[in-house]
Amino acid sequence: MEYLFEYGMFLAKTATIVLAVFLILGLIVAAGQRRRQMPRGNITVTHINRELDSLKDSMQRVVLDKFAFKKYLKAEKKREKEEEKQRKQAADAKAEEDGEGRRKRIYVLDFEGDMEASGLESLRQEITAVLTMAEPADEVILRLESPGGMVHAYGLASSQLLRFKEHNIPLTVCVDKVAASGGYMMACVADRLIAAPFAILGSIGVLVQMPNIHRLLKKNDVDFEMITAGEYKRTLTPFTEVTEKGRDKLRQDVEEMHVLFKQWVKQYRPVVDIDQIATGETWVGLQAQQRNMVDAISTSDDCIVQACDNADVYEVSYEIRVPLGERLGGAVQQALDRTLMVWWQRLRTSKYF
């Protein structure tokens, strides 16, 4: 009897383990199927007009006394009714004129660039979403911040913005901080380019740089072999000896890319003197305006607030879904970056106190 009891317990344990394994595998498969069925990300659309009205109401509620606030609310309701009436009349008039009538819509997008233009994936989705709704009577405002980066990445980002031109949708680019090199390559395709007074623009040039440790490897008797097919498959590398032939070829490639960059800027912003600005220098917004690199000096905030007076303004944002592991890794990296930045700032300030 004792033997049968032990044998039964063994079978129960085995069955439990097998069921647990199958349950875990089933959950993994189900999660994978859900992931395939779920969209790559989420799109968020915010009505900025309503946000501004909410901010205004909040300020009025605190600043005004009770009687004045009630009076303000009454006046606001009256104004809204009047605006709605005027909007309807204008829409009816436009509908009679061309068969369609509605208030102008302005779509606000954001692009914050890094070396690899990693925000490009979200920008592509946002542009695609906007193009499903936007019409030539509408407008797109892009808040652009980028110091530039890889040529192919920013070339593609600039080409994405040209999709608006292909659909005859006006594009306004606002630069509050920096649009240099690849950032300016994107900005110059705008129908209207606005910059803050001290935003940095320009850097119309091409840069290639890399360390070379060939002498260090040679000193330590370390061989590095590279087999290529094609005379210029590799010119300069970090590990091989630098030759004049390789250096000259790379310099030629850089010059050719610079010519293409200048042609791009001149094509989409013909008012500039390209030989004057394509020196690799940067200028702040006020200086850039003098060189016709921007059309107006203002901030994106003023531009958007003014747009709300005559249009319905919508902020469109597409967030790509990131796996949990990558999110945790990114959070750890950001925490380390912040810690290093804090210590760096402390070291800098300690020199002055």
N, C-alpha and C positions, 0 to 999 in steps of 0.2 A: 504493500500500500504506500509506503514511504517513497518507493521508486516511482510509482505512478504519479504521486503528488509532485515530486521534483520535475518529472518529465512534463507534466501539465504546466507548471510554472515556466519551464523553459520555452514551451510552445507559445505561451501567452506573451512572454518578453519578446520573442522573435517576431510574433505577429504585430506587437506594438511598434517595434523598430521599423518593420516593413511599411506599416501604415503611415508612420511619421515621415519616412523617406518619400513615399508617394504623395503625401500631403504637401510637403515642401516643394517637390517637383511640380505639382499641380499649381501651387501658388506662383512659382516662377514663370511657368508657361502662361498663366492667366495674366500676370503682370506684363509680360512681353506682348501679349495680344492687345491689352489695353493701351500700351505705349504706342503700338503701331496704329491703332485706331484714333488715338488722340492727336490733335493738331500739334505742329512743331512749337507753337507759341500762342500767346494771347495778345489780342489787339485791344487797346483802350482808347476810347474817344471821349474827350472832355469838352463840354460847351463852355468856352472861356467867358462869354458874355454873362452867363449865370454866375460864374465864380466872381467876376468883378462886382456884380450887383450884390452878391453875398458879402463881399469885403466892405462895400460901401455901407450896407445896412448895419453891419457889425460896428463900424466906426460911428455911425450916426446914433446907434443905440447907446453907446457909452458917452459920447461927447454931448449930445443934446439932452435937455431936461425932458421930463415926461410929456409935457404939453407940446413942446417943439417937435418931439419925435413922432407924436401922433399926427401932427400937422404935416410932417415930412412924409409919413407913410401914405397919407391921403393924397398928397401931391404926386407921389410916385405912382400910385394906382391910376390917377388921372392921366399922367404922362404915358404910362404903358398902354392904356386904352387908346389914347390918341395916336401913339406910334403904331399900334396894331391896325387901327383904322387907315392910317396913311399907307402902311405896308400893303394892306389889302387893296386899296385903291390903285397903288402903283402896280401891284401884281395883275390886277384886272386890266389896267391900261396896257401893260406889256403883253398880256395874253391876247388882247385884241390886235396888237401890232404884229406879233410874230407867232402867235399860237401857244406861247408858253410864258409864264411869269412866276418869279419867285425872287426872294432877296438873295443878294450876292453871298457866296460862301467863301471863307478863307480857311485853308487848312494849314496848321502849324506843325512842322516836323523839327526834330532835333538830331544833330549829328555831332558827336564828340569823338574826334579821331585820335588814334595812337599810331605807332610806327607801322602796324599792319593793317590799319583801317578796319579794325575788328567790328566796329559798329555798322559796317556795310551790310551785313546780313539782315539786320533789323530795318535799315533804311530801304532796302530792296522791297521788303514786305510792305512797309508803310507806303511807298510810292505806288505799288501795285494796288493796294487798298484804295488810295485816294483816286487813282485813275478810273476806278469802277464807278465813281460818283461825280468827279469834277467835270466841269464844262468850261469852254473858253471864257465865259463871263465871270468865272471864279478866279481864285488866286491861291498860290502856295507860298508860305513864308518858311524858310529854312533857317533855324538858328544854328550857325556853324561855328565850331571851335576845333581847330586842328593845327599843329605845328608841322604837319607833313609826315612823309614816310616813304614806303616802298612805291616805286613808280607804277607797277602793274596794279596794285591795290587801289591807288588814288586815280589811276586812269579809268578803272572800272567804276569807281564812285562818281567820277565826273560824267561818265557815259550814262549812268543811271539818272542823273539830273536832266540830261538831254531828253529823256522820255517825256518830260513836261512840254518841252518845245515841240516835239513831234505831235503832241495833242493840242497845241496852241493854247496852253494854259500858262499864264504869266507866273514867273518865279522871282520872288524877292529873297535875297540872302542877307541875313543880319549877322555881323561879326562883333561880338562884345569884347573878346579878349585877343584871339589870335587866329589868323588864317594865312599861314605861310607855306611856301613850297607847294606840296600836294594839296594843302588846304586852300591856297589861292587858285590852284588849278580847278578846284571845284567851284569856288566862289565866282570866278570870272565868267561862268556860263549864265549867270543870272541876268534877267532883264533889268533888275534894279539891285544895286549892291550898296548896302548901308553898313557903316562901321561906327563904333563908339570912338570918341575923340582920341583915346590912347590905345586903341586896339592895334595889334601888330600885324602888318600885311607885307607881302612881297616874298623875298627869298626865291626869286625866279631863277633857279640854278639847279645843278645836279651834283651830287656828292657821292663818291665811292671811297670808303676807307676800310682798312683791315690791318691787323697786326701781322708781322711776319717773324716767325721764330726759326727760320731755316738755320741761321748761324748757331743758335742754341742747340738745335738737334745735331748739327755737325760737330760742335764742340764736345758733345756727350756721346759721339759715335752712334747716333740713332739714324737709321736709314728710313726714308719715306719714299715709297714708290707709287707712281700714278700712271696708269696706262690709258691713253686716250686715242680716239680715232677722229681726225679732223685737226687741221693746223691750229685753229683758235678755239678748240673745245674748252681749254682752260688757258687763261692768260696769267693772272696773278692769283696765287693761293697763299694761305697762311704758312704752308709747310715747305714750299719749294723755293728755289733760288729765284730772285727777281731778275728778269732779263730786260734789256732795253726794248727788245722786240715785243715782249708781253706788255710792258708798260706803255709803249706807244699805241698798241692796239686798244688797250683799255682807255687810254686818253681819247682816242678817236671815237670809241663808243660813247663816252661821256659827252663829247662835243656834239655828236649827232643827236643824242637824247636832248641836249640843251636846245638845239635848233628846233626839234619837234615841240618842246615845251613852249618856246617863244612863238612858234606858229599857232599853237593852240590858243594862247592868251590873245594874240593879235586877231585871230579869227573871231573870237567871241567877245572881245572888248577892243574894237578897232580904234577907239578914241585915245588909246594910250600911245606914247612914244616908246615902242618896245625896246629900242636900243638904250634908252635912258633908264628903264626900270629893270631890265633883265641882266643885272649885274650881280645878283645874289644878295643884294642888300635888302634890309627891311626898313619899313617906315611906320610911324604911328598913323592913326586914322586921319588926323589933320594934315599931315604931310602927304599921305596917300591921295587925299582929295585934290591937292594942288597938282598932282601928277595924273589926275583923271583915273586913278585906280579904283575909286569908289564914287558913287553918285551923291551921297548925302551923309552927314554926320548925325548920328542918333543912336539910341540904344534899342535893342529888340523890344524892351518893355514898352517904350513910348510908341514904337511902331505898331505893336499889337493892340495897345489900348486905343490908339486912334482908329485902328481898323474896326474895332467893335462899335464905333459910332455909326457906321454905314453898312455893316455886314455881320453875318453870323460867323463867328470864329470858332473853329474846332481844333483842339490839340489832338494829334494822332500819334500813338506810341505803340510799337510792337515789341513785346518782350519774348525772346526765345527761351523756351523751357530748358533749364539746365539740370542734369541729373544730380541727385543728392550728393554723391561723392565729389563731383566737381564743385558744388556749392560749398561743401565743407572745406575742401582744399582752398578755394578762393577766399573763404572767410579767414582761414589761418594765414594765408599770404597777405591779405589786407591788414590783419592785426600786426604781423611782423613789420610791414611797410610803415604803418603808423608809429610803431614803437621806435623804429630806426629814425623816422623823421623827427619825432619828439626829442630823441637824444641828440640828433644833429643840430636842431634848433637850440637846445640847451648849450651845446658846445660853442655855437656861434655867439649866443648872447653873453656867455661867460667871459668873452674877450672884452666886452664893453662895460661890464659892471664890476 
